[in-house]
Amino acid sequence: MVINHVLGQSRIGFNRNLKKYLENCFEFNENFDENVNYLKELKKKILYNNWNLKSINNINYINVGDFSFYDHILDNIFNMNCTPDRFKIKENENFFKKYLILAKGNLENQPLEMKKWFNTNYHYLVPEYTLNTNFSSNSNLLKNDICFAKIFKKKIKFILIGPLTFLKLGKIKDNKLKNRLLLLPNLLLSYFSLINELGENVDLIQIDEPILILNLNEIWLKCLKNIYNILCSYFSNIMLTTYFEEINYKYLKYLEKINFFSIHLDLINYKKIDTFTENKNIKYKYISLGIIDGKNIWKNDLEKSFYIINKIKNKKIMISTSCSLIHIPLDLNLENFNDKKTKNIKNWISFGNQKIEELDTLTELYESSLKNNITKKYIKKNFIKNIFFVMNKKKSKLIFIKSVQSKIKKININNFKYRINYNLRRNIQKKYFKFNDFTTTTIGSFPQTTKIRKIRIDYKNKLISKNNYEMLMKKEINFIVKKQLDYNLDVIVHGEPERNDMVEYFAENIEGFLLTTNGWVQSYGSRYVKPPIIYGDIYIKNYLTLNWIKYSQNLTKKPLKGMLTGPITMIKWSFKRIDQPNYLTSIQIALVLKKEIKKLEKIGIKIIQIDEPAIREFLPIKISKYDFYFKWALKAFILTFNEIKNNTQIHTHVCYSEFNNIINFIKNLNVDVISIETSRSNMSITTTLNNYNNDIGLGIYDIHTKRKMEINYAVYLIKIIINNINIKKIWINPDCGLKTRKWLEIDKSLKNIVYCSKIFKIQSKLT
């Protein structure tokens, strides 16, 4: 018998049910307990639906531990009882209040930092460690789920983030803890206790150690060997799981002679499977093959997958998804594609539920070949349909457009040349704009009110005319611009009320993208996004932003900033093509943006922001792949604006991340102003950027929480910036767009930011 399983499933619920009830709990009002009870009941429904889907599709194991109300790393902080002391949470405090305080913060404390989950678009909450951090197991989150799962009378798989990954992804928060591995013995005891308490009630224990795809030194690798030597000597049902890349073959010796039940490999990204399977010293009963792509939405080529699996001889095999399915939408059946083109494209796509169906078909196909002791194709309706649709996609005229391919062929080295030296540009721009030190602006978007969303929905549903829609939107823009003038910001934006999302808005106006109605994916907590699907060559028929910018120009004499999303982020925050390299898609998008930027400059927009918040998360996991990424990403970015005049100022915005390994790339972007999301990190990034020569806006207002920007805290952060960055090059801004906030929350914060900026401007002149 061939075993199959799924590494994890979507947890957002049908029609994003989880979001609504979770956000009701953020208020901590008199209805809090009632809202929590709704959440608990909703969790049961989501788990039941997930388990039932597996049961229907003959999946051997149902999962416990892949659900989370907010974030799976946050869950593990509570599994290990290691909430940071700075939150000063009482032991008898309501669990959900404790849980949400860490996620959202409170009046006294910033929430936990957020970081990208490896090379995905998901954000996790960062654990915090000090020398005094203590761990102890807490099985309360999981006990009830295991009991509930038993109603299906199927094998249960318990999922846990691994101790090494949990430790490695955390952040040291004091000067006393010199090495986080000092915490490992106590952490391992807690893991042992948790597994010992729950393990006898489950059939398989999936321990995720995705850090095995990273560059680890020998000390960490020896710890890996010691940890799993101990765990596997006591527990015979442990499956070690990695994903997103292949394990460094040099690490394999540290896995030798450990008696795993199974080891899971991500075959979508594993190019040297023979290196692993031919190592006779790695002991496991089963090898788990992640051959159904959990990060992209294209149909699996079942014929090709069958061939790959069949090549692995003399092994007991488990078939699985490459990673958890939280990174793709829930169910393709929720989409209504009405026209001939979109119906055709739908046949090429699989969402989470369809991936599980593919897993069932592939398992049955492989199992049949084993029973017959032959490798002939197993004829089944789903398999035949799959072959047809995969071939249909390869031959489709929707994908490759001759005019686009022709433009690509004409590109040469001259298209990637820089403008003149930055210092010369800066002098030209300073005379043109007459900016003083500590220039203030925002990142682009302003609150997306219920009223704004309703206008957009009504227009989409054809309940209002185009003229009426534009009139209503222009009223909103007028209001947003007046607000900024009241705050006395130096550089104004139009506020983006017409945009539902910084990628989706452009995607719905660019050919080669397909939008979904219910293709929601969790970005962080209760923030869900609908990534567009890039199915073919990219081009535009009409300009993207001109109508709104032209109107906004007439509302202010202050500089108005044009807002675009860059080619790297457009790809990363979409489901990308797998039939051509990313660099070709990026060049196609860059040509579209180039046309828009030249037109914006022509109508008098002299500040243009090309947002690239995904620039760090697109960085390959393997260092050996960095250079190639830097080359194509840099060329695509420069191509968008290399022909504009020197008095036109180019901005970009990037999300916070570890910049040490991309700082040279950031410098090579050679933009006039870069803004960076930094508020949750207490400006620690300024030490990395102290040699950055161009203008820089370090976000001081954390827009991911309801906490207002107080003057004292703003002054504190600006002083940190001044100590590391040249005063003449500092811009002051929030750390991200304001679309998720309410006007009452941002009014005071933006006024305080401008007030503090004025104080430091005066001080700068005096000194």
N, C-alpha and C positions, 0 to 999 in steps of 0.2 A: 504493500500500500504506500502511495506517495502522500506525504504530509504537506498541507498548505496552511498558511497563516498570514495575517496582516499586521504590519508593525504598529499601526495606529490609525484611528479614524477621526474624521471631522467632529468637532464638539460644539459647533455653533448652533445646531438645531435647524429644523425646517423653518425657512423664512426668517432666519436670524432671531429666533425666539429668545435665545440666551441673552442677547444684547439688551433687549428691552427691560427684562427683569433685573439684570445685573446693574444697569445704570440707575434703576429705581432705588437700588441699595446705596448708591454713592452719596445720597443726601443725608443719611443717618437721621431721618426724621421719625415722627411718631408711627409711621407705617413700616419701619425697618423690619421688625420681626415678621410681619405679614409678608413682606416682599422676599425675605429669606426663605420662608416656607414655600412660596411659589417657585423660587429657584431650586429648592431641593426636589420638588415634585417634577419640575421640568428636567432636571438631571436624570431622574429615573426614566422619563419618556425617551430622552435622547439615548441613554444606554440601552434601553429595551429595543429601540429601533435599530441601533447599530448591531446589537447581538442577533436580532431577528434576521437582518440582512445577511449576516454571516451564515446563520443556520440555513436559510433558504438556498444559499449558494454553496453549500457543502464545505464551508471553511472549517477546518478541524478544531481550531481554538477560538474561544471568545475572549476578549481582552478586558482586564481590569487594570486601571492605572493610566490609561491614555486619555481619560477625560480630565478637564480642568475648567473651573469657573473663569479663571483669568490667565494663568500661565503655569506650565508644568514645573518650571524651576521654582517658582514661588510655592507651589504645592510641596516640593521637596524640602524647602526651608522649614515647613511645618512638620513634614515627616521626620526631619532630623532635629526638631526643636531648637533651631538656631536663629531665632529672630534677633536682629541687631539691638544691642542695649540702648542705642540712642533713641529708640522709639518709646522706651519706658512703659511698655505695655504690662498691665496688671495680669497676673496669672488667671484670675477669675473673669477676665474680660471676655465678652462674647466672641467666639471664634471668627465669625464673619467680619466683625468690626476690626479685629486684629489683622485679618487677611487683607482687607481693603485699605487699612491705614498704610501697610507696607507698599501696596500697589499705587495708591493715590496720594499718600502723604497726609499731613494734618497741619494745623496752625503752627506747630512747633518744629515740624520736620519735613524736609524734602522727601519724596518717595524714593524707593530704590531706583538706582540708575537703570536705564534700558540699553540693551545692546542687540545687534543683529545676531540671529541664530545661524552661525557659520555663513554659508553663502546663499541663504534664503532671504525672503522678504519679511520673515517673522522676527519679532523682537522678544527677548526674554528679560526678566528682571534679574539684576546681578546680585548674588549673595554677597554679604559683607563679612569679613573676617578680621578679628583682632587676636592678640595673644590670649585673651580671656574667653574667646569663643568656646562654648561647650556644646556637645552634641548628645542627644538621647533619642531613642526611637519613639515614634508616635504613630501607631497604626490606625488611629480613629478614622482617618480619611478613607481608608481602604477596606476596613473590616466589613462594613455594611455592604459595600459594592460586591465583595466576594460572596457574601450570603445571598444577595439579590441575584447574582449571576447563576447560582445553582439551579434556578427554576428552569433553565434551558437544558439541564442534564447533558451538557457538553463539556469537553475539556476546557479548563480555564488557564489562561496565560496571564501572569502578573507582570506588569511593566514598571521598571524603576530606572531612573537616571543613575548612571554609574558613579561610584564614589570619586574616582579620579576626575571625571568630567565635572562633577559638582564642585570639586575643590579648585580645579584649574580655571573654571569660568567665573569664579568669585573674584572679589577685589579686596586687597589688604587695606585696612582703614586706620591703622596706627603705625607708629615707628618702631614698636617693640617686636612685632612679628616679622622676622627677617625672611622666613621661608614658610609658605603655607603648608608644606608637607609635614611640618611639626604637628599639625592638627590631625594628620591622617590616622594615627592609632586610635584615637578616640572616635573619629568618624567611622572607621571600619568596624569598631565594636557596635556602634549604633546600627549600621547596615546589617551586621550579623544578627543582631537582636530582632530587627524588623523582619528579615527574611525567615528567621527561625520561628517567629510568631505566626507569620502568614503562609509560609512555604508549604506546610503540610496540607493546607486547604486548596492548593492549586497544583496543576500538572506540569507547568513550565514557567520558569522565571526568566524573563527577558531583561537583561541589564544593558542599557545603552551606554556605550563609551565612544561617542563620535570623535573625541579628541585624539583617537588613534590615527586619524587622518592628518593630524597636525605634526609640526616638527617638535619632537620631545627629546629632552636630553636623557642621558643614561640613568640618572637618578629616578626620573619619572617612570622609565621603562622597567627598572628593577622593582619599583613599587607596584607596577602593573602585575608583574609575575608573582610577587609575594601575595598581593590581594587575592588573586584568582586561584592561586595554589591553596590558600586557606579556605575560600568560599567553596571551591569545587571539591575539596576533600570532605566537606560536611554535607554539601547539597549536590545531588546527582542530576538535577534538572535545570542547570543554568545554561542559558543561551547568551553568549557574548555578541553584542550587536554594534556594527559600525555602519555609517552611511555617508553620502554626499561625495565621497572620493574613495580611492583604494588605499589600503593600509600600506605604509612604506614597507617594502619587502625586507629591509634591515631589521624591522621590529619583530619579524616572525619568530626569531629565536627566543624571544621573551614569552611567547605563547606555547612553546614546546613543552611536552610532558605534563600538561595540565589537562585533567579529564573533564572537558566540557561536554555537555549534552549536545550542544550545537554552536556553531559560529556563523553569524550572518554577514554576508558580503553584498555590497551595492553593485550589482552587475551592470547597471546603466553607466557607471563611472569606473568600473574595474576592467582594466585592459590586460592584466597579466594574471588571469585566474589560474593558469598552470603553475605559476610560481607558488601559489598557495596550496593547491590540491596535490602537488607532487612532493610536498614536504611531509615525509612519513613520521616526523617527530611531533607534529601537531595532532593532538588526540581529540577526536570528537566522534560522536555516534552519527550525527547528521551534519551536512553542510547546508546552510540556508541560503538560497539564491534569490536575491532581490532583483527580479527581472521585469516586474511590472513597474513602470516609472511613476513614483509618487510625487514628483515635482513638476511634471508637465502634463498637458491635457490631451496629447495626441494618442490615438489608438495604438495599442501594442501590436507590433507585427508578430502575430502568434506563430507563423511559420518559421520566422527567423529565430524566435525565442526557443521554439521546440528544437531547432537544430543546435543552438548553443547548449541547452541543457543535455541534449543527447551526446554531446562530445565529452561530457564529464563522466568518465567510466569508473565502475567499481566503487561508487560512492552512494551512501544513503542520502537521499535528497529531500529537502524541504523547499517548497516554492513559495515566494512571498513578494510583497511590494518592496521597492528599493529603500523606501523610507516611510515615515508616517504620511497618511493622506491629508493631514491638516493643511498642506500647502496647495491643495487644489479644491475647486468647488465640490459641493455635495452630490448633486444629481443632475445629469443632462436632461432628464425628463421634465425638469421644471422650466426648460427653455422653450419658447415658442418662436421658431424661425419660420417666417411665413413665405418669403420669396424664394425663387428657385436657387439663387446663388447661396443664400445662407443655409437652406435645407441641404444642399450639396456639401457644404463645409461641415455641417453638423455630423455627417456620416464619417468624418475623419477624427472625431473627438470622443474622448472618454473622460468623464468626471469621476469622483470618488466611488460612487455606487457601481458605475460601469467597470471601473478597474477591478472591483471584487468579482464581477461577473467574468471578466477576462481571466482572472486567476482561476476560477472554477473551470472554465473551458480549457485552459492550458494544462491544468492538473489532470483532467479527464483524458486529454489528448496524450499526455506523457504516460499516464498509468495504462492506457490501452496499448501503447506500443510495448510496454514492459510485459504485459500479459501475453501478447502475441509473439514476444521475443523477436520483433522485427522493428524497423525504423520507418515503415511506410506511414503516410499521413492518415490520421484518424478522421474519417469523414463525419462531420457534424455540422448542423445548420449554422451555428454561430461561427464556427471555424471558416466555413466557405464564405460567409458574409464578410468576415474579417479580411480574408485574402482579397476579395473584390474591392472593398473600400480602400485598403492600403494601396492597391494598384491604381485605383481611380484617382487618388490624391497625387501620385507620382506623375500622372499623365495630364492632370488638369491644366487648362489654359488660364485658370484664375490665378495661378501662382506666379508665373514668369511673364512680365510685361516687356515687350521689345523696346519701347521708348525709354523705360527706366534702365534697362540693361545697356542701352546705347549711351546714356549719360554717364554711367559708371565707367565705361570704356574710355571716355574722353578725359577722365580725371588724370592729372599728372602731378609731379612733385611741386609745381608752382602753386597748386591749390592748397598746400599745407604750410605756406610761409607765414611767419609771424609778422605783425605790424612792427613799427619802429620800436626802439628801446623803451621800456616801461617808464623810466625817469623822464625821458623826453615827452612821452605821452602825458605823463602826470602834470608836467608844467603847462602843457597846452590846455589840459582839462581844467586845471586850477584857475587859469585866466578866464576860461569860458564859463565855469559854474560859480566861481567865487565862493567855494565852500570854506568854512572855518574848520578848526579841529573839532572832533567829536560830532561828526555829522550824524543826524538821526534819520532812520527810515524804518520800514517794516519789511518782512520777507515776501509779502504779496497778498495773501488772502485775508479777508475780514469775516466776522461771524456769519455763518450760513444759517440765518434765522428760519423759523417755521414758515414765515411768509415767503421768503426767497425760494425755499424748496417747493412750496405749493405752486408758485408761478412757473417754475421749471417743469413740474409734473403736469400742470394743466396744459402747458404748451406742447409737451411731448405727447399727451393724450388728445391733442387737437381740440381742447376745450376753449382755447383762446387763439386769436389770430396772431400771425407773426408781428404785425404792426403793434398790436396791443401788448404782446410779450416784450418787444423792444422798448416800448414806452415805459412799462413797469420796471424793467431792468435798469433803464437809464435813471429813473427816480431813485433806485437803490444805490446806483453809482454816485449820484449827486449827494445823497445822504452820507455815504462813506467818505467821499472827498472832503465834504464840509467838516466831518468829524476830525479828519487828519489835520485840517487847517486850524481847527480849534485846539488840537494838541500841540500845534506849532512844529510839526515834523518838517524836516528839511527837504526830504525827497518823498513825493507822493506816489501812491499806487491807486489803481482804479478799484481794487478790492475783490475782483473776480466773482461777483455774485452769479454770473452766468455759467460758472464752471462747477460741475459736481465733484471733480477730482482732477488733480494736476496732470494725470496721464490720460484718464478716460475722456476728458474734454477734447484733447487734441486727437485722440484715437478715433472719436466719432466724426471728426472732420477730415480724416486722412484715409485715402484708399489703401487697402492692404491690411487694415485692422478690422476685426469683428468684435462687436460688443455683446455682452450677455445681459440678461435681465436679472437673473438670480445667481450669478456665478460668484458668490461671496466667498472670500478667504480671510482668515484672521490675520491681521497685521500685528496687533498687540491688544491684550485685554478685551475691551468691548469695541475696539476700532477694527472694522472690517472693510475690505476694499474689493472691488470687482476688476481684477486685472483684464485688460483687453487681450485678444488673441491675434498675434501677427501670423497671418496665413499666407501672405504673398508679397510681391514687390510693392514698395511704398512710393506714393506720389499724391499731389493735391490738385484739386480742380479750382478751388477758391482760397483766398487768404483766410487765416485762422483767427486773427485778433483785431484786425484793422477797424471794424465797425465800432467796437467799444472804446478803443484807444483814441480814435478821432473825436468821439463825443467827450471823453474825459479831458482831453487837451484844453477844451474851451472852459473848463471849470476852475482852472488855477493857473497862476503865472509861475508857480514853483515848478522845478523839474519833475516830470512825470516818468515813471519807470515802466517800460514794457516788460511783460512777464511771459517767458516761454519755458517749456520743459525740455531739457537737453537729450541728445540721442542715446546716451548711455543709460539714463534713467528710463527713457521710453522703452528700451528693450528689457531692462532688468525688472521693471514693474509690470511687464506684460508676460504672457505665455509666448515664448519665443519660437521661432522656426527651428526645426531640426534638419531641414534639407539644404541649408546653406550656412556658412560661418557667420558668427555674430558681427564680424568686422564689415561684411558686405551689407548687412541690414543697417548697421550704424551709419554707413556712408549714405545710404538711401534716405534715412531720416535726416541726416545732416544737410543734405541738398534741399529738402523741404524747408527746414528751418532757415537755411541761408537765404532763400527767396523771401521768406517772411521778414527776416532781419533787415535786409536791404530796403524793403518797402517801408518798414517802420522808421528807419533812418531818413528816408526820402521825405516822409511827412513831418519830420521834425522831432522824433523821439530820440533823444541823445543819451539816454541811459537805458540799457537793455539787460535784463537779468536772464541768464540761461541756467535754470536750476539743474543741478546734478547731485541730488541727495543720495543717490545710489552708487556714487563713484567708488566708495570704499567696499561696499558689499559685493560689487561685481568682481573684486579682486579674487583671482583663483586661490584655492586653498594651498596648492603646492607652489613653493617659491620658484621652482624651475619654470613655471608658466607665467611669472610676473612680467618679464620683459615683453613678451608678445602682447599681453593685455595692454600694458602701458603704451606700446607703439600704436595699436589700432585705436584705442580709446582717445589718445591725445590727438591723433589725426582727425578723427571724426569731430571732436569738439572744436578744434581750430578751424576746420572747414566751414563751420556755421557762420563765422564772423570775420574771416581773415581779409575780406575786401572792404570793410567799413572804414570810415575816416578816423583819424587819430583823436579828434575831439569828441567822438562818441565813446561813452564809458560802458565797458562790459563788466557785469557783475555775475557771480555764480553763488549758489548756496549749496552747502554739503551738510549732511547729517553728522552728528558726533560719532566718532569711532576712534580706534587707535591709529594715529596718523604717522607713527614712527616709520612704518614701512612704505608709506606713500607720499612722504613730505616732498621728495624731489619731483614726483609727478604733479603734485599740487602747484609747485613753483613753475613747472613747465607749462601749465595751463595758461600762465601769463595773463590772467585777467586783471582788470584794474582794481576790482574790489571783490574779495571773497568773504562770505558770511558763513559762520559755523555754529552749529547747535552745541552749546557747551554748558548750559546752566546747571545741569544735574551733576556735573563732574567737578564742581567748585573751581572751574577755570584751570584745571590741571593741565589742559592742553596748551596753555600759553607758553610753557617751558619748551615745548616742541617747536612752537612757531616763533620763538623770539628772533630767529634769523630770517624769517620770511620778510621779503623786501616790499611787497606790494601792500596796498591798503587792505584792512581786515576789519570785519564786523563780528565780534564775538557775542553771541546771544546771551543776554543777561536775564531774560524773562522766560521762565519755563512755562510754555503754553500747554503742556500735557497734564497740568494739574490746575485746580481751581484757585490755588493760592495766588493772592495778589502780589504785585511787585512793590514792596515797601521801600521807602527812600533809603533807610539805613542799610538795607541789604544790597540795594543797587549801588550805593557808594562803596560798600565793601568789595563787591565784585569788580567794579571799575578800577579800584585801587590795585587789585591783583593784576588786572590787564596792563595798567600803566607801568607796573614794575617789570613787565616783560616785553611790552610792545612799544615801539616809537609812538609818542603822542600824536605826531603829525599824521599818522596813518590809521588812527583808530576811528571806526564807525560804531555807533551804538544802536542796537536793534533787539527785538525779541529773538528767540532762538529758532523759531519756525513760523509757519503761517498760522493765522488766528481763526481759521474756519471752524474749529471745534469748540471754540469758546463763546461765551455770551457777552453782550455789550457791557453789562454791569460788571463783569469780571475784568474786562480789558481797559475800561475808561480810566480808572485810577492808575492802573499799571503803566499805561502809555504816557499819561500826564507826568507820573513820577520819573519815568525814563528821560523824558525831555527836560524836566526840571534839573535832574542830576547832570545831564549833559551840559546844560547852561552853566552850572556851577563849575564844572571842570573846564569849560571854555574860558570862563573868566580867569580861573587860576592859571591856565596855560598862557594867557596874554600877559598876566602879571609877572610870570616867571620868564 
